[in-house]
Amino acid sequence: MATIGIEIVDAAVTVVRDGVRLASSPGIALFDAAGVVIGEAAAATARLQPVLASDRFWSDLAQDSLAGPSDRARSHADLAHAHLTQLWRATAHEGDTAVFAVPGSMRLHQVGLLLGVTRAAGIPVVGVVDSAVAACAGLVARASVLHLDVQLHQTVLTELQGATVLRRRRVEIAPRAGLKVMFSAWAQLVSEAMVRRTRFDPLHQAASEQQLYQRLPGWIGELSGRDSLDVAIETEAGSFGATLRREQFTLAAEAWYAQVSELLRGAHRADESTTLVLSARAAMLPALGERLASLSGIELQSLPDTEAAASAAARADEIGPGDPPTLVTALARSHPLAGGDRRREGAASATHIIHEGRAYAIDDQPLVIGLGPGDGRRIALGGAGEGISHAHCTLVRRTDRAFIRDHSRHGTFLNGERVDGEIGLRPGDRLRVGTPGVVFELVTVG
């Protein structure tokens, strides 16, 4: 039995066990006469039948009806179910559990829908975590961290902060700066170069277009550290090639690189030292990392494509348990801060605690969490919750700061760490009482 990490991104779903990638399956489906083909098989023929392809079922996860021809997939949720079912059957063993890493662009109702999809697929989920938090919590980095991921349809920048606990603070999106439009521009660039040199246009026939799009990611990867690249397409009529310079690729993507740069400038203060962490998808883009690293105060790191899923699986005990699982947006950092940067975390304090969709204010009148009814302000938990005391813990505000004090024998856990005495509360914190536990979210309102 093992805990499998699964990162959900529209570009690909990555499955990791014990730090080893088991699958990286493209988020694309193809409707054919037999039903739905999904993942690698769909990507291998999508350019042959483009009107039958769907690649937005992860980015636009919903239950709205599709206009597609298949009775087996009536919505994006159905396609997501088919994708996960296929991957789980191919990679999991009996008794395995899963932790999901999801992007900051995934809304809470979509996370809930994802959990419904996993239940229908028979996948036992023990936790869900923000993928940027999971990927970066184990790094030696500054207190201020920006995680940049270029997905299939958009770029997502996640702002993280914390000296001892890394918390998600903000998520910004460049909705038109995705891999799909960039690769389309680069395919056009390669096509024009081949036409000039050989009069052969690989975009003229579906088969050569499919080959071009399948080879493009490898070509882009080869550009790292190189000034030029030889490319070729093989057909029955022979091999057709061209030579392109690295700068041609960067110029073709300039409109989207500019959007990404503007996204970063809006989140980064020039007078603050910040670690910019690039996902593997962002790091492979020609010259993008060098461009972003030139900004004042930026320290650049890049991640392997397994990092978010592997970290999620490795820290399953911190991320869960919960029934149902709730989205974790903060994890304890594994290492001291880089460069001796040990500044205190920001002064923001939580103002409310969320339980079953209701927000309870944390004010100067103590708020008790415990089993059953009682006197005073109280969140009364029903049932015979294992490990939950009658007066389990108390929340109170003093001098504009929210604090929690544990009174229980079995413990109160903040972001996976047991509360020792009293500790301050911040927005984004995750509180758990009992085993397997009742989970609360801390927020700031107003």
Secondary structure as the mmCIF struct_conf table of DSSP 4:
data_model
#
loop_
_struct_conf.conf_type_id
_struct_conf.id
_struct_conf.beg_label_comp_id
_struct_conf.beg_label_asym_id
_struct_conf.beg_label_seq_id
_struct_conf.end_label_comp_id
_struct_conf.end_label_asym_id
_struct_conf.end_label_seq_id
STRN STRN1 THR A 3 ILE A 8
BEND BEND1 ASP A 10 ALA A 11
STRN STRN2 ALA A 12 ARG A 17
TURN_TY1_P TURN_TY1_P1 ASP A 18 GLY A 19
STRN STRN3 VAL A 20 PRO A 26
BEND BEND2 GLY A 27 GLY A 27
STRN STRN4 ALA A 29 ASP A 32
TURN_TY1_P TURN_TY1_P2 ALA A 33 ALA A 34
STRN STRN5 GLY A 35 ILE A 38
TURN_TY1_P TURN_TY1_P3 GLY A 39 GLY A 39
HELX_RH_AL_P HELX_RH_AL_P1 GLU A 40 ALA A 43
TURN_TY1_P TURN_TY1_P4 ALA A 44 LEU A 48
BEND BEND3 GLN A 49 GLN A 49
HELX_RH_3T_P HELX_RH_3T_P1 PRO A 50 LEU A 52
STRN STRN6 ALA A 53 SER A 54
TURN_TY1_P TURN_TY1_P5 PHE A 57 ASP A 60
HELX_LH_PP_P HELX_LH_PP_P1 ASP A 64 ASP A 64
STRN STRN7 SER A 65 SER A 65
HELX_LH_PP_P HELX_LH_PP_P2 LEU A 66 LEU A 66
BEND BEND4 PRO A 69 PRO A 69
BEND BEND5 ASP A 71 ARG A 72
STRN STRN8 SER A 75 SER A 75
HELX_RH_AL_P HELX_RH_AL_P2 HIS A 76 THR A 91
TURN_TY1_P TURN_TY1_P6 GLU A 94 GLY A 95
STRN STRN9 THR A 97 VAL A 102
TURN_TY1_P TURN_TY1_P7 GLY A 104 SER A 105
BEND BEND6 MET A 106 MET A 106
HELX_RH_AL_P HELX_RH_AL_P3 LEU A 108 ALA A 121
TURN_TY1_P TURN_TY1_P8 GLY A 122 GLY A 122
STRN STRN10 VAL A 125 ASP A 130
HELX_RH_AL_P HELX_RH_AL_P4 SER A 131 CYS A 136
TURN_TY1_P TURN_TY1_P9 ALA A 137 GLY A 138
BEND BEND7 LEU A 139 LEU A 139
BEND BEND8 ALA A 143 ALA A 143
STRN STRN11 SER A 144 VAL A 150
BEND BEND9 LEU A 152 HIS A 153
STRN STRN12 THR A 155 GLN A 161
BEND BEND10 ALA A 163 THR A 164
STRN STRN13 VAL A 165 ALA A 174
TURN_TY1_P TURN_TY1_P10 PRO A 175 ARG A 176
HELX_RH_AL_P HELX_RH_AL_P5 LEU A 179 THR A 198
BEND BEND11 ARG A 199 ARG A 199
TURN_TY1_P TURN_TY1_P11 PRO A 202 LEU A 203
BEND BEND12 HIS A 204 GLN A 205
HELX_RH_AL_P HELX_RH_AL_P6 ALA A 206 GLU A 222
TURN_TY1_P TURN_TY1_P12 LEU A 223 GLY A 225
BEND BEND13 ASP A 227 ASP A 227
STRN STRN14 SER A 228 THR A 235
TURN_TY1_P TURN_TY1_P13 GLU A 236 ALA A 237
STRN STRN15 GLY A 238 ARG A 245
HELX_RH_AL_P HELX_RH_AL_P7 ARG A 246 ALA A 252
TURN_TY1_P TURN_TY1_P14 ALA A 253 ALA A 253
HELX_RH_AL_P HELX_RH_AL_P8 GLU A 254 ALA A 267
TURN_TY1_P TURN_TY1_P15 ALA A 270 ASP A 271
BEND BEND14 GLU A 272 GLU A 272
STRN STRN16 THR A 274 LEU A 278
HELX_RH_AL_P HELX_RH_AL_P9 ALA A 280 ALA A 283
TURN_TY1_P TURN_TY1_P16 MET A 284 MET A 284
BEND BEND15 LEU A 285 LEU A 285
TURN_TY1_P TURN_TY1_P17 PRO A 286 ALA A 287
HELX_RH_AL_P HELX_RH_AL_P10 LEU A 288 ALA A 293
TURN_TY1_P TURN_TY1_P18 SER A 294 SER A 294
BEND BEND16 LEU A 295 LEU A 295
TURN_TY1_P TURN_TY1_P19 SER A 296 GLY A 297
STRN STRN17 ILE A 298 SER A 302
TURN_TY1_P TURN_TY1_P20 ASP A 305 THR A 306
HELX_RH_AL_P HELX_RH_AL_P11 GLU A 307 ALA A 314
TURN_TY1_P TURN_TY1_P21 ARG A 315 ARG A 315
HELX_RH_AL_P HELX_RH_AL_P12 ALA A 316 ILE A 319
BEND BEND17 ASP A 323 PRO A 324
STRN STRN18 LEU A 327 VAL A 328
STRN STRN19 ALA A 330 ALA A 332
BEND BEND18 SER A 334 HIS A 335
HELX_LH_PP_P HELX_LH_PP_P3 PRO A 336 LEU A 337
HELX_RH_3T_P HELX_RH_3T_P2 ALA A 338 GLY A 340
HELX_LH_PP_P HELX_LH_PP_P4 ARG A 343 GLY A 346
STRN STRN20 HIS A 352 HIS A 355
TURN_TY1_P TURN_TY1_P22 GLU A 356 GLY A 357
STRN STRN21 ARG A 358 ALA A 361
BEND BEND19 ASP A 364 GLN A 365
STRN STRN22 LEU A 367 LEU A 371
BEND BEND20 GLY A 372 GLY A 372
BEND BEND21 ASP A 375 ARG A 377
STRN STRN23 ARG A 378 LEU A 381
HELX_LH_PP_P HELX_LH_PP_P5 GLY A 382 GLY A 382
BEND BEND22 GLY A 383 GLY A 383
TURN_TY1_P TURN_TY1_P23 GLU A 386 GLY A 387
TURN_TY1_P TURN_TY1_P24 HIS A 390 ALA A 391
STRN STRN24 CYS A 393 ARG A 398
TURN_TY1_P TURN_TY1_P25 THR A 399 ASP A 400
STRN STRN25 ARG A 401 ASP A 406
BEND BEND23 ARG A 409 HIS A 410
STRN STRN26 THR A 412 LEU A 414
TURN_TY1_P TURN_TY1_P26 ASN A 415 GLY A 416
STRN STRN27 GLU A 417 ARG A 418
BEND BEND24 GLY A 421 GLY A 421
STRN STRN28 GLU A 422 GLY A 424
TURN_TY1_P TURN_TY1_P27 PRO A 427 GLY A 428
STRN STRN29 ARG A 430 VAL A 433
TURN_TY1_P TURN_TY1_P28 GLY A 434 GLY A 437
STRN STRN30 VAL A 438 VAL A 443
#
